[in-house]
Amino acid sequence: MDVVHAIGRRKTSVARVFLSKGKGNVIVNKKQYDDYFPTASLQYKIMQPFTLTNTEKSYDIKITIVGGGPNGQAESARLGISRALIKLNEDFRKSLKPEGLLTRDPRMVERKKCGQKKARKKFQFSKR
């Protein structure tokens, strides 16, 4: 088996995932994933595709993440890992799809409009 490449996105975060056979090492931006994502909820999001497919210790992963905050980065990595697992074995789709791990979340920050304070907030209006 060679290296499988997949991309996951969330908000402004882009994660490139490289998956290969191994012992379960997860490297995110040249750090261990539990050092890069210190909270347990973010670590759970990274490992969720493996727990659902029962492949926790079978693959080594190298992830490069650019942009966004910690939560968006974890969710983009989760999508990339899920897509890479599907490329390896199409049967994993049955366990990942019902959990919503193959869906790209399209919600982005709305842009600021000119003549307004923020995207939807307006300047105070004075009638007289």
C-alpha positions as CSV (number, residue, x, y, z in Angstrom):
1,M,0.0,0.0,0.0
2,D,1.2,3.4,-0.9
3,V,0.4,6.8,0.7
4,V,-3.2,7.9,0.3
5,H,-3.8,11.7,0.1
6,A,-7.1,13.5,0.9
7,I,-8.1,17.1,1.7
8,G,-10.6,18.3,4.3
9,R,-11.9,21.8,4.7
10,R,-13.9,23.7,7.3
11,K,-14.4,27.5,7.4
12,T,-11.0,28.9,6.4
13,S,-9.0,25.8,7.5
14,V,-7.6,23.4,5.0
15,A,-6.1,20.0,6.1
16,R,-4.0,17.8,3.8
17,V,-4.0,14.3,5.1
18,F,-1.4,11.6,4.1
19,L,-2.4,8.1,5.3
20,S,-0.2,5.0,5.2
21,K,0.1,1.6,6.9
22,G,1.6,1.9,10.4
23,K,1.2,1.7,14.1
24,G,-1.2,4.6,14.7
25,N,1.1,7.6,14.8
26,V,-0.8,10.9,14.2
27,I,1.4,13.9,13.3
28,V,-0.2,17.3,12.9
29,N,2.1,20.1,11.6
30,K,5.2,18.1,12.8
31,K,3.8,17.6,16.3
32,Q,2.0,14.8,18.0
33,Y,-1.8,15.3,17.7
34,D,-2.3,15.4,21.4
35,D,0.3,18.2,21.7
36,Y,-1.2,20.2,18.8
37,F,-4.8,19.7,20.0
38,P,-4.6,19.9,23.9
39,T,-8.3,19.5,24.7
40,A,-9.9,16.1,24.9
41,S,-12.8,17.2,22.7
42,L,-10.5,18.1,19.8
43,Q,-8.5,14.9,20.2
44,Y,-11.8,13.0,20.1
45,K,-12.7,14.7,16.8
46,I,-9.4,13.7,15.2
47,M,-9.7,10.0,16.3
48,Q,-13.5,9.7,15.6
49,P,-13.1,8.2,12.1
50,F,-10.8,5.5,13.4
51,T,-13.0,4.5,16.3
52,L,-16.0,4.2,14.0
53,T,-14.1,2.0,11.6
54,N,-12.2,0.1,14.3
55,T,-8.8,1.0,12.7
56,E,-7.2,2.9,15.7
57,K,-3.7,1.3,15.5
58,S,-3.5,0.4,11.8
59,Y,-2.5,3.6,10.0
60,D,0.1,6.3,10.4
61,I,-1.2,9.8,9.5
62,K,0.6,13.0,8.6
63,I,-1.6,16.1,8.5
64,T,-0.7,19.6,7.4
65,I,-3.2,22.2,8.5
66,V,-3.3,25.8,7.3
67,G,-5.7,28.6,8.5
68,G,-8.6,28.8,10.9
69,G,-8.8,28.2,14.6
70,P,-8.4,25.0,16.7
71,N,-12.0,23.8,16.2
72,G,-12.1,24.4,12.5
73,Q,-8.7,22.7,12.1
74,A,-9.8,19.6,14.0
75,E,-13.0,19.3,11.9
76,S,-11.1,19.8,8.6
77,A,-8.6,17.1,9.7
78,R,-11.5,14.8,10.6
79,L,-13.1,15.2,7.1
80,G,-9.7,14.6,5.5
81,I,-9.1,11.4,7.5
82,S,-12.6,10.2,6.7
83,R,-12.1,10.8,2.9
84,A,-8.7,9.0,3.0
85,L,-10.2,6.0,4.8
86,I,-12.9,5.8,2.1
87,K,-10.2,5.8,-0.6
88,L,-8.6,2.8,1.1
89,N,-11.7,0.8,1.7
90,E,-15.2,1.7,0.3
91,D,-16.9,-0.4,3.0
92,F,-15.9,2.3,5.6
93,R,-18.6,4.5,4.0
94,K,-21.4,2.6,5.7
95,S,-20.1,3.5,9.2
96,L,-18.9,7.1,8.5
97,K,-21.8,8.4,6.4
98,P,-24.5,8.1,9.1
99,E,-22.3,10.0,11.6
100,G,-22.0,12.9,9.1
101,L,-18.2,12.6,8.8
102,L,-18.3,12.8,5.0
103,T,-20.2,16.0,4.7
104,R,-18.4,19.3,4.0
105,D,-19.8,21.9,6.4
106,P,-20.4,24.9,4.1
107,R,-20.9,27.5,6.8
108,M,-18.5,30.4,6.4
109,V,-18.1,33.8,8.0
110,E,-20.3,36.3,6.2
111,R,-18.5,39.2,4.7
112,K,-18.7,42.8,6.0
113,K,-20.7,45.1,3.8
114,C,-19.8,48.7,3.1
115,G,-21.9,51.3,4.9
116,Q,-22.4,49.0,7.8
117,K,-20.5,48.2,11.1
118,K,-20.3,44.4,10.5
119,A,-22.0,41.9,8.2
120,R,-25.5,42.6,9.4
121,K,-25.1,45.2,12.2
122,K,-25.8,48.7,11.0
123,F,-24.7,52.1,12.2
124,Q,-27.2,53.8,14.6
125,F,-30.1,55.5,12.7
126,S,-31.3,58.9,13.8
127,K,-34.6,60.0,12.3
128,R,-34.2,63.7,13.4
